[in-house]
Amino acid sequence: MVEKSAYELEREERIKANKLMLQELGLDEAAAELKALKPAKKERVKKPKAADFFVEARRSDRARKSVNYCEEPIKLHRERTPVDYSERIKGMSLDAETAERLRLEMESKRGNCKAGKHRGPVDSGKGMRVQGGR
């Protein structure tokens, strides 16, 4: 058995001394009578838990998308179909050099949009946002 510390020994002595003092004063019998007069605690009636009875969740009849949990990659952008700008330029009646420059410019703009560098709303410097433009 483990030896008691000095604090525990002092505590036990104090408890014994207090009990003797109560007996000398006759208060130990009065304390016992008070305990007997104290009403017993009432037992609480437990309410039934929510899990005890099942209520079906209310659902809407609205049609919903079906959920697919496949590991397929999501395509954020659809593939663009190639455009032949030469057909568009032919109707403009331009000389060959100007038509070639215009075709290259149109393809480069389309290429920039494909790479995700398209221009969205831009601050015009006047404190307002302007759609497109430079």
DSSP file with accessible surface (Angstrom, degrees, kcal/mol):
  #  RESIDUE AA STRUCTURE BP1 BP2  ACC     N-H-->O    O-->H-N    N-H-->O    O-->H-N    TCO  KAPPA ALPHA  PHI   PSI    X-CA   Y-CA   Z-CA
    1    1 A M              0   0  219      0, 0.0     2,-0.2     0, 0.0     0, 0.0   0.000 360.0 360.0 360.0 145.5    0.0    0.0    0.0
    2    2 A V        -     0   0  129      1,-0.1     2,-0.1     0, 0.0     0, 0.0  -0.519 360.0-113.6 -79.5 138.1    1.2    3.5   -0.8
    3    3 A E        -     0   0  179     -2,-0.2     2,-0.2     1,-0.1    -1,-0.1  -0.436  33.0-114.4 -69.8 145.6    2.1    5.7    2.1
    4    4 A K        -     0   0   87     -2,-0.1    -1,-0.1     1,-0.1     2,-0.0  -0.552  28.6-117.1 -81.6 147.7   -0.2    8.7    2.7
    5    5 A S     >  -     0   0   59     -2,-0.2     4,-2.1     1,-0.1     5,-0.2  -0.237  28.6-103.6 -76.7 169.8    1.2   12.2    2.2
    6    6 A A  H  > S+     0   0   69      1,-0.2     4,-2.5     2,-0.2     5,-0.2   0.889 122.1  54.5 -62.0 -39.1    1.4   14.7    5.0
    7    7 A Y  H  > S+     0   0  146      1,-0.2     4,-2.4     2,-0.2    -1,-0.2   0.931 107.9  48.7 -61.1 -45.2   -1.6   16.6    3.6
    8    8 A E  H  > S+     0   0   90      1,-0.2     4,-2.2     2,-0.2    -1,-0.2   0.888 111.2  50.1 -64.5 -38.3   -3.8   13.4    3.6
    9    9 A L  H  X S+     0   0   83     -4,-2.1     4,-2.1     2,-0.2    -1,-0.2   0.925 111.7  47.9 -65.2 -44.3   -2.8   12.6    7.2
   10   10 A E  H  X S+     0   0  108     -4,-2.5     4,-2.4     1,-0.2    -2,-0.2   0.900 110.4  53.1 -61.8 -39.8   -3.7   16.2    8.3
   11   11 A R  H  X S+     0   0  123     -4,-2.4     4,-2.4     1,-0.2    -1,-0.2   0.922 108.2  48.9 -62.4 -45.8   -7.0   15.9    6.5
   12   12 A E  H  X S+     0   0   67     -4,-2.2     4,-2.3     1,-0.2    -1,-0.2   0.903 111.3  50.1 -62.4 -39.9   -7.9   12.7    8.2
   13   13 A E  H  X S+     0   0  133     -4,-2.1     4,-2.4     2,-0.2    -1,-0.2   0.915 110.3  50.3 -63.5 -41.9   -7.1   14.2   11.6
   14   14 A R  H  X S+     0   0  125     -4,-2.4     4,-2.5     2,-0.2    -2,-0.2   0.913 109.7  50.7 -63.5 -40.3   -9.2   17.2   10.9
   15   15 A I  H  X S+     0   0   64     -4,-2.4     4,-2.3     2,-0.2    -2,-0.2   0.933 111.4  47.9 -64.1 -43.9  -12.2   15.0    9.8
   16   16 A K  H  X S+     0   0  140     -4,-2.3     4,-2.3     1,-0.2    -1,-0.2   0.924 111.8  49.8 -62.8 -42.3  -11.9   13.0   13.1
   17   17 A A  H  X S+     0   0   51     -4,-2.4     4,-2.3     1,-0.2    -1,-0.2   0.913 110.4  50.1 -65.1 -40.4  -11.7   16.2   15.2
   18   18 A N  H  X S+     0   0   86     -4,-2.5     4,-2.3     1,-0.2    -1,-0.2   0.897 109.8  51.0 -65.7 -38.4  -14.8   17.7   13.4
   19   19 A K  H  X S+     0   0  132     -4,-2.3     4,-2.1     2,-0.2    -1,-0.2   0.918 110.4  49.1 -64.3 -41.7  -16.8   14.5   14.0
   20   20 A L  H  X S+     0   0   99     -4,-2.3     4,-2.5     2,-0.2    -2,-0.2   0.919 110.3  51.3 -63.1 -40.5  -15.9   14.5   17.8
   21   21 A M  H  X S+     0   0  106     -4,-2.3     4,-2.1     1,-0.2     6,-0.2   0.915 109.5  50.0 -64.3 -40.2  -16.9   18.2   18.0
   22   22 A L  H  X>S+     0   0   77     -4,-2.3     5,-2.2     1,-0.2     4,-1.0   0.896 111.1  49.4 -64.4 -39.0  -20.3   17.4   16.4
   23   23 A Q  H  <5S+     0   0  114     -4,-2.1     3,-0.3     2,-0.2    -2,-0.2   0.907 109.4  51.3 -66.8 -41.2  -20.8   14.5   18.8
   24   24 A E  H  <5S+     0   0  159     -4,-2.5    -1,-0.2     1,-0.2    -2,-0.2   0.887 114.4  43.6 -62.4 -38.6  -20.0   16.7   21.8
   25   25 A L  H  <5S-     0   0  116     -4,-2.1    -1,-0.2    -5,-0.2    -2,-0.2   0.610 110.7-123.6 -82.4 -12.2  -22.4   19.4   20.6
   26   26 A G  T  X5S+     0   0   32     -4,-1.0     4,-0.8    -3,-0.3    -3,-0.2   0.699  75.4 124.4  78.8  19.3  -25.1   16.8   19.8
   27   27 A L  H  >< +     0   0   86     -5,-2.2     4,-2.4    -6,-0.2    -4,-0.2   0.684  55.1  72.1 -86.3 -15.6  -25.3   18.0   16.2
   28   28 A D  H  > S+     0   0   59     -6,-1.0     4,-1.7     1,-0.2    -1,-0.2   0.899 100.4  46.5 -67.8 -34.7  -24.6   14.6   14.6
   29   29 A E  H  > S+     0   0  132     -7,-0.2     4,-2.1     2,-0.2    -1,-0.2   0.904 111.9  50.8 -71.7 -38.2  -28.0   13.3   15.6
   30   30 A A  H  X S+     0   0   40     -4,-0.8     4,-2.2     1,-0.2    -2,-0.2   0.893 108.7  52.2 -65.4 -38.3  -29.7   16.5   14.4
   31   31 A A  H  X S+     0   0   48     -4,-2.4     4,-2.1     1,-0.2    -1,-0.2   0.905 108.5  50.7 -64.4 -38.6  -27.9   16.2   11.0
   32   32 A A  H  X S+     0   0   60     -4,-1.7     4,-1.6     1,-0.2    -1,-0.2   0.895 109.5  50.8 -66.4 -38.2  -29.1   12.6   10.7
   33   33 A E  H  X S+     0   0  129     -4,-2.1     4,-1.7     2,-0.2    -1,-0.2   0.901 109.1  51.2 -65.2 -40.1  -32.7   13.7   11.4
   34   34 A L  H  X S+     0   0  119     -4,-2.2     4,-1.3     1,-0.2    -2,-0.2   0.897 107.5  52.9 -64.4 -38.6  -32.5   16.4    8.8
   35   35 A K  H  < S+     0   0  169     -4,-2.1    -1,-0.2     1,-0.2    -2,-0.2   0.884 108.3  50.8 -63.6 -36.3  -31.3   13.9    6.2
   36   36 A A  H  < S+     0   0   85     -4,-1.6    -1,-0.2     1,-0.2    -2,-0.2   0.851 109.0  51.6 -69.8 -32.6  -34.3   11.8    7.0
   37   37 A L  H  < S+     0   0  137     -4,-1.7    -1,-0.2    -5,-0.1    -2,-0.2   0.737  85.0 102.5 -76.2 -23.2  -36.6   14.7    6.5
   38   38 A K  S  < S-     0   0  159     -4,-1.3     2,-0.1    -3,-0.2    -3,-0.0  -0.422  80.3-117.2 -65.3 127.4  -35.2   15.6    3.1
   39   39 A P        -     0   0  110      0, 0.0    -1,-0.1     0, 0.0     3,-0.1  -0.376  30.0-108.2 -68.6 146.3  -37.6   14.4    0.4
   40   40 A A        -     0   0   91      1,-0.1     2,-0.1    -2,-0.1     0, 0.0  -0.364  40.7 -95.2 -70.3 151.8  -36.2   11.9   -2.0
   41   41 A K        -     0   0  200      1,-0.1     2,-0.3    -2,-0.1    -1,-0.1  -0.434  38.9-119.7 -68.7 140.0  -35.5   13.0   -5.5
   42   42 A K        -     0   0  199     -2,-0.1     2,-0.4    -3,-0.1    -1,-0.1  -0.584  25.8-117.0 -79.3 141.5  -38.2   12.3   -8.0
   43   43 A E        -     0   0  184     -2,-0.3     2,-0.3     1,-0.1    -1,-0.1  -0.639  29.5-125.8 -78.6 133.6  -37.3   10.1  -10.9
   44   44 A R        -     0   0  231     -2,-0.4     2,-0.6     1,-0.0    -1,-0.1  -0.566  14.0-127.1 -79.1 142.5  -37.5   11.8  -14.2
   45   45 A V        -     0   0  137     -2,-0.3     2,-0.3     1,-0.0    -1,-0.0  -0.798  28.2-131.0 -88.1 121.0  -39.6   10.4  -16.9
   46   46 A K        -     0   0  193     -2,-0.6     3,-0.1     1,-0.1    -1,-0.0  -0.567  14.8-129.6 -77.5 134.3  -37.5   10.1  -20.0
   47   47 A K        -     0   0  188     -2,-0.3     2,-0.1     1,-0.1    -1,-0.1  -0.558  33.5 -98.5 -77.8 146.2  -38.9   11.4  -23.2
   48   48 A P        -     0   0   94      0, 0.0    -1,-0.1     0, 0.0     2,-0.1  -0.405  41.9-118.2 -65.4 140.0  -38.8    9.1  -26.2
   49   49 A K    >>  -     0   0  153      1,-0.1     3,-1.5    -2,-0.1     4,-0.6  -0.363  19.4-113.2 -75.9 159.9  -35.9    9.8  -28.5
   50   50 A A  G >4 S+     0   0   81      1,-0.3     3,-0.6     2,-0.2     5,-0.1   0.788 115.9  61.8 -63.8 -28.0  -36.4   10.8  -32.0
   51   51 A A  G 34 S+     0   0   96      1,-0.2    -1,-0.3     3,-0.1     3,-0.0   0.690  89.1  71.8 -72.8 -16.6  -34.9    7.6  -33.2
   52   52 A D  G <4 S+     0   0  115     -3,-1.5     2,-0.4     1,-0.1    -1,-0.2   0.823 104.8  35.1 -70.5 -31.9  -37.7    5.6  -31.5
   53   53 A F  S << S-     0   0  117     -3,-0.6     2,-0.5    -4,-0.6    -1,-0.1  -0.979  80.6-139.6-125.5 139.9  -40.3    6.6  -34.0
   54   54 A F        -     0   0  182     -2,-0.4     2,-0.5    -3,-0.0    -3,-0.1  -0.847  14.1-172.5-105.0 126.8  -39.6    7.1  -37.7
   55   55 A V        -     0   0  109     -2,-0.5     2,-0.2    -5,-0.1     3,-0.1  -0.984  27.4-124.5-116.4 124.9  -41.1   10.0  -39.7
   56   56 A E        -     0   0  158     -2,-0.5     2,-0.1     1,-0.1     3,-0.0  -0.468  31.0-110.9 -70.4 136.4  -40.5    9.9  -43.4
   57   57 A A        -     0   0   55     -2,-0.2     2,-0.4     1,-0.1    -1,-0.1  -0.400  30.6-113.3 -67.3 142.4  -38.9   13.0  -44.8
   58   58 A R        -     0   0  240     -2,-0.1     2,-0.4    -3,-0.1    -1,-0.1  -0.605  38.1-169.7 -78.2 131.8  -41.1   15.2  -47.0
   59   59 A R        -     0   0  197     -2,-0.4     2,-0.1    -3,-0.0    -3,-0.0  -0.955  19.2-121.5-125.1 146.0  -39.9   15.3  -50.5
   60   60 A S        -     0   0   66     -2,-0.4     0, 0.0     1,-0.1     0, 0.0  -0.457  12.6-135.5 -80.5 154.2  -40.9   17.5  -53.4
   61   61 A D        +     0   0  167     -2,-0.1    -1,-0.1     2,-0.1     3,-0.1   0.412  64.6 127.5 -87.1   2.0  -42.2   15.9  -56.7
   62   62 A R        -     0   0  155      1,-0.1     2,-0.2     0, 0.0    -2,-0.1  -0.331  67.8-111.5 -62.4 138.0  -40.0   18.3  -58.7
   63   63 A A        -     0   0   95     -2,-0.0     2,-0.3     1,-0.0    -1,-0.1  -0.456  38.5-165.1 -71.3 140.0  -37.8   16.5  -61.2
   64   64 A R        -     0   0  138     -2,-0.2     2,-0.1    -3,-0.1    -1,-0.0  -0.888  24.8 -98.6-125.0 158.8  -34.1   16.6  -60.4
   65   65 A K        -     0   0  198     -2,-0.3     2,-0.2     1,-0.1    -1,-0.0  -0.428  43.4-112.7 -69.8 148.7  -30.9   15.9  -62.3
   66   66 A S        -     0   0  116     -2,-0.1     2,-0.4     1,-0.0    -1,-0.1  -0.567  28.7-125.4 -81.9 147.8  -29.4   12.5  -61.7
   67   67 A V        -     0   0   99     -2,-0.2     2,-0.5     2,-0.0    -1,-0.0  -0.797  19.2-161.8 -97.5 134.5  -26.1   12.4  -59.9
   68   68 A N        -     0   0  110     -2,-0.4    -2,-0.0     2,-0.1     0, 0.0  -0.966   9.7-173.6-119.1 120.8  -23.1   10.6  -61.4
   69   69 A Y        +     0   0  194     -2,-0.5    -1,-0.1     2,-0.0    -2,-0.0   0.080  38.6 134.7-100.8  23.7  -20.3    9.6  -59.2
   70   70 A C        -     0   0   70      1,-0.1    -2,-0.1     3,-0.0     0, 0.0  -0.301  62.9-124.3 -69.9 159.4  -18.0    8.4  -61.9
   71   71 A E        +     0   0  187      2,-0.0    -1,-0.1    -2,-0.0    -2,-0.0  -0.006  63.0 136.5 -93.1  29.2  -14.3    9.4  -62.0
   72   72 A E        -     0   0  137      1,-0.1     2,-0.1     0, 0.0    -2,-0.0  -0.551  61.6-107.0 -78.0 142.0  -14.5   10.9  -65.5
   73   73 A P        -     0   0  120      0, 0.0     2,-0.4     0, 0.0    -1,-0.1  -0.394  32.4-120.8 -68.2 145.7  -12.8   14.2  -66.0
   74   74 A I        -     0   0  144     -2,-0.1     2,-0.8    -3,-0.0    -3,-0.0  -0.732  15.5-138.4 -89.3 131.5  -15.1   17.2  -66.4
   75   75 A K        -     0   0  188     -2,-0.4     3,-0.1     1,-0.2    -1,-0.0  -0.815  20.6-178.9 -91.2 113.4  -14.9   19.1  -69.6
   76   76 A L  S    S+     0   0  145     -2,-0.8     2,-0.4     1,-0.2    -1,-0.2   0.821  70.0  34.0 -80.8 -35.0  -15.1   22.8  -68.7
   77   77 A H  S    S-     0   0  148     37,-0.0    -1,-0.2     3,-0.0     2,-0.2  -0.973  81.5-127.6-123.5 137.5  -14.8   24.1  -72.3
   78   78 A R        -     0   0  215     -2,-0.4     2,-0.2     1,-0.1    -2,-0.0  -0.502  37.5 -97.8 -78.6 153.2  -16.2   22.5  -75.4
   79   79 A E        -     0   0  155     -2,-0.2     2,-0.3     1,-0.1    -1,-0.1  -0.498  37.4-129.3 -71.7 136.0  -13.9   22.0  -78.3
   80   80 A R        -     0   0   98     -2,-0.2    -1,-0.1    -3,-0.0     3,-0.0  -0.676  16.1-125.3 -87.7 140.5  -14.1   24.7  -80.9
   81   81 A T        -     0   0  106     -2,-0.3     2,-0.1     1,-0.1    -1,-0.0  -0.610  34.7-103.1 -81.5 140.4  -14.6   23.7  -84.5
   82   82 A P        -     0   0  128      0, 0.0     2,-0.4     0, 0.0    -1,-0.1  -0.372  34.5-146.8 -65.3 143.2  -12.0   25.1  -86.8
   83   83 A V        -     0   0   41     -2,-0.1     2,-0.9    -3,-0.0     3,-0.1  -0.922   6.7-140.0-114.2 136.1  -13.2   28.0  -88.9
   84   84 A D    >>  -     0   0   93     -2,-0.4     4,-0.6     1,-0.2     3,-0.6  -0.832  19.4-178.6 -96.1 102.6  -12.0   28.7  -92.4
   85   85 A Y  H 3> S+     0   0   18     -2,-0.9     4,-2.3     1,-0.2     5,-0.2   0.683  70.6  77.1 -75.9 -17.6  -11.6   32.5  -92.6
   86   86 A S  H 3> S+     0   0   38      1,-0.2     4,-2.0     2,-0.2    -1,-0.2   0.879  91.6  54.1 -62.9 -33.6  -10.6   32.5  -96.2
   87   87 A E  H <> S+     0   0  119     -3,-0.6     4,-0.8     1,-0.2    -1,-0.2   0.899 110.6  46.3 -66.5 -37.7  -14.2   31.9  -97.3
   88   88 A R  H  < S+     0   0  147     -4,-0.6     3,-0.4     1,-0.2    -2,-0.2   0.890 112.3  50.0 -69.0 -39.7  -15.3   35.0  -95.3
   89   89 A I  H >< S+     0   0    9     -4,-2.3     3,-1.9     1,-0.2     5,-0.4   0.837  98.4  67.2 -71.5 -31.1  -12.5   37.1  -96.6
   90   90 A K  H >< S+     0   0  146     -4,-2.0     3,-1.0     1,-0.3    -1,-0.2   0.864  96.5  55.9 -58.4 -34.2  -13.2   36.2 -100.3
   91   91 A G  T 3< S+     0   0   73     -4,-0.8    -1,-0.3    -3,-0.4    -2,-0.2   0.579  96.1  67.0 -75.9  -6.9  -16.5   38.1 -100.1
   92   92 A M  T <  S-     0   0   91     -3,-1.9    -1,-0.2    -4,-0.2    -2,-0.2   0.533  97.1-132.3 -91.5  -9.0  -14.8   41.3  -99.0
   93   93 A S    <   +     0   0  112     -3,-1.0     2,-0.3    -4,-0.4    -3,-0.1   0.970  48.2 155.6  53.1  61.6  -12.9   41.9 -102.2
   94   94 A L        -     0   0   75     -5,-0.4    -1,-0.2     1,-0.1    -2,-0.1  -0.809  47.5 -99.9-109.1 159.5   -9.5   42.6 -100.7
   95   95 A D     >  -     0   0   94     -2,-0.3     4,-2.5     1,-0.1     5,-0.2  -0.306  41.8-102.8 -72.8 166.3   -6.1   42.3 -102.3
   96   96 A A  H  > S+     0   0   86      1,-0.2     4,-2.2     2,-0.2     5,-0.2   0.876 117.8  49.3 -61.4 -43.0   -4.1   39.1 -101.4
   97   97 A E  H  > S+     0   0  137      2,-0.2     4,-2.2     1,-0.2    -1,-0.2   0.945 114.5  43.6 -66.7 -46.6   -1.7   40.7  -98.9
   98   98 A T  H  > S+     0   0   47      1,-0.2     4,-2.5     2,-0.2    -2,-0.2   0.909 113.4  52.5 -65.1 -40.5   -4.4   42.5  -96.9
   99   99 A A  H  X S+     0   0   19     -4,-2.5     4,-2.5     1,-0.2    -1,-0.2   0.908 109.4  49.0 -63.2 -40.0   -6.6   39.4  -97.0
  100  100 A E  H  X S+     0   0   86     -4,-2.2     4,-2.5    -5,-0.2    -1,-0.2   0.920 111.5  49.0 -66.9 -42.6   -3.7   37.2  -95.6
  101  101 A R  H  X S+     0   0  144     -4,-2.2     4,-2.3     2,-0.2    -2,-0.2   0.923 112.5  48.5 -62.2 -42.7   -3.0   39.8  -92.8
  102  102 A L  H  X S+     0   0   47     -4,-2.5     4,-2.6     2,-0.2    -2,-0.2   0.919 110.7  50.6 -63.4 -42.6   -6.7   39.8  -91.9
  103  103 A R  H  X S+     0   0   55     -4,-2.5     4,-2.4     1,-0.2     5,-0.2   0.942 111.5  47.6 -62.6 -44.3   -6.9   36.0  -91.9
  104  104 A L  H  X S+     0   0   89     -4,-2.5     4,-2.3     1,-0.2    -1,-0.2   0.909 112.2  50.2 -63.9 -39.8   -3.9   35.7  -89.6
  105  105 A E  H  X S+     0   0  100     -4,-2.3     4,-2.1    -5,-0.2    -1,-0.2   0.929 111.1  48.3 -65.3 -43.1   -5.3   38.4  -87.3
  106  106 A M  H  X S+     0   0   47     -4,-2.6     4,-2.1     1,-0.2    -2,-0.2   0.914 113.0  47.9 -65.2 -41.0   -8.7   36.7  -87.1
  107  107 A E  H  X S+     0   0   74     -4,-2.4     4,-2.5    -5,-0.2    -1,-0.2   0.884 110.0  52.2 -67.6 -37.7   -7.1   33.3  -86.4
  108  108 A S  H  X S+     0   0   63     -4,-2.3     4,-2.1    -5,-0.2    -1,-0.2   0.899 109.5  49.7 -66.7 -38.5   -4.8   34.7  -83.7
  109  109 A K  H  X S+     0   0   97     -4,-2.1     4,-1.8     2,-0.2    -2,-0.2   0.928 112.3  47.6 -63.7 -42.4   -7.8   36.3  -81.9
  110  110 A R  H  X S+     0   0   63     -4,-2.1     4,-1.9     1,-0.2    -2,-0.2   0.910 110.4  53.0 -65.5 -37.4   -9.6   33.0  -82.0
  111  111 A G  H  X S+     0   0   37     -4,-2.5     4,-1.6     1,-0.2    -1,-0.2   0.891 106.1  52.9 -64.9 -38.3   -6.5   31.2  -80.7
  112  112 A N  H  <>S+     0   0   87     -4,-2.1     5,-2.4     1,-0.2     6,-0.2   0.905 108.7  49.6 -65.2 -39.4   -6.2   33.6  -77.8
  113  113 A C  H ><5S+     0   0   49     -4,-1.8     3,-1.4     1,-0.2     5,-0.4   0.890 107.2  55.8 -65.8 -35.2   -9.8   32.9  -76.8
  114  114 A K  H 3<5S+     0   0  138     -4,-1.9    -1,-0.2     1,-0.3    -2,-0.2   0.872 103.5  54.3 -65.6 -34.9   -9.1   29.2  -77.0
  115  115 A A  T 3<5S-     0   0   70     -4,-1.6    -1,-0.3    -5,-0.1    -2,-0.2   0.422 122.9-104.5 -80.7   1.5   -6.3   29.5  -74.6
  116  116 A G  T < 5S+     0   0   50     -3,-1.4    -3,-0.2    -4,-0.2    -2,-0.1   0.679  91.3 117.2  87.0  15.6   -8.5   31.1  -72.0
  117  117 A K      < +     0   0  149     -5,-2.4    -4,-0.2    -6,-0.2    -3,-0.1   0.103  35.5 138.5-102.6  21.1   -7.1   34.6  -72.6
  118  118 A H        -     0   0  115     -5,-0.4     2,-0.5    -6,-0.2    -8,-0.0  -0.320  58.8-109.6 -65.6 152.0  -10.3   36.1  -73.9
  119  119 A R        +     0   0  128      1,-0.1     3,-0.1    12,-0.0    -1,-0.1  -0.711  40.1 175.2 -87.7 127.6  -11.1   39.6  -72.7
  120  120 A G        -     0   0   25     -2,-0.5    12,-0.3     1,-0.3    10,-0.1  -0.088  55.6 -24.0-103.8-149.2  -13.9   40.0  -70.3
  121  121 A P        -     0   0   61      0, 0.0     2,-0.4     0, 0.0    -1,-0.3  -0.379  68.8-165.4 -63.2 135.7  -15.1   43.1  -68.5
  122  122 A V  E     -A  130   0A  47      8,-2.5     8,-2.8    10,-0.3     2,-0.4  -0.963  26.0-110.5-126.6 142.0  -12.2   45.6  -68.2
  123  123 A D  E     -A  129   0A  93     -2,-0.4     6,-0.2     6,-0.2     8,-0.0  -0.575  23.0-155.8 -71.4 125.5  -11.9   48.6  -66.1
  124  124 A S        -     0   0   52      4,-2.2    -1,-0.2    -2,-0.4     5,-0.1   0.559  39.1-111.4 -81.3  -6.4  -12.0   51.6  -68.4
  125  125 A G  S    S+     0   0   69      3,-0.3     4,-0.1     0, 0.0    -1,-0.1   0.366 103.4  91.8  90.3  -6.6  -10.1   53.9  -66.0
  126  126 A K  S    S-     0   0  178      2,-0.4     3,-0.1     0, 0.0    -3,-0.0   0.184 111.7 -95.8-103.6  14.3  -13.2   55.9  -65.5
  127  127 A G  S    S+     0   0   72      1,-0.3     2,-0.3     0, 0.0    -4,-0.0   0.678  97.1  92.3  81.9  16.7  -14.4   53.9  -62.5
  128  128 A M  S    S-     0   0  114     -6,-0.0    -4,-2.2     2,-0.0    -2,-0.4  -0.984  73.7-117.4-140.5 155.6  -16.7   51.6  -64.5
  129  129 A R  E     -A  123   0A 168     -2,-0.3     2,-0.4    -6,-0.2    -6,-0.2  -0.751  23.3-158.1 -98.4 137.2  -16.3   48.3  -66.1
  130  130 A V  E     -A  122   0A  62     -8,-2.8    -8,-2.5    -2,-0.4     2,-0.3  -0.936  19.8-121.8-116.0 131.8  -16.8   48.0  -69.9
  131  131 A Q  S    S-     0   0  145     -2,-0.4   -11,-0.1   -10,-0.2   -12,-0.0  -0.572  73.1 -29.6 -73.3 130.4  -17.7   44.7  -71.6
  132  132 A G  S    S+     0   0   22     -2,-0.3   -10,-0.3   -12,-0.3    -2,-0.1  -0.216  92.0 104.2  64.7-152.5  -15.1   43.7  -74.2
  133  133 A G              0   0   55    -14,-0.1    -1,-0.1   -12,-0.1    -3,-0.0   0.034 360.0 360.0  69.0 178.8  -13.2   46.4  -76.0
  134  134 A R              0   0  232    -12,-0.0   -12,-0.0   -10,-0.0    -1,-0.0  -0.870 360.0 360.0-118.2 360.0   -9.6   47.4  -75.4
